[in-house]
Amino acid sequence: MNYKIKERILKNLLIEITKKYDYLLNEFKAEDISKKNKLMYDYITGLLNRDGFKEKLKVMSDLAIKENKTIAVITLDLDNFKIINTSYGHEIGDILKK
């Protein structure tokens, strides 16, 4: 094989490797975002969990500070929510949480 043919083969291999790398990198990024979303939301209700709430609150707080505005937050602590789930069922509990 002469030099030009070897060069063309190597160039094509490099292009293919680069395409595979880009594809895998994009898949990894999409999977990472998906994992982060799963960690921030309750899988049953779709509502923010504690970590997700803290993250969103920080973003909103930073934005309010940047725009020189104030925000108010009302939280509801549902102590012994298990009683509702065991008495009325998880479906009713999920409806109440929404």
Buried (B, 14 or more C-beta within 10 A) or exposed (E): EEEEEEEEEEEEEEEEEEEEEEEEEEEEEEEEEEEEEEEBBBEEBEEBBEEBBEBEBEEEEEEEEEEEEEEEEEEEEEEEEEEBBEEEEEEEBBEEBE
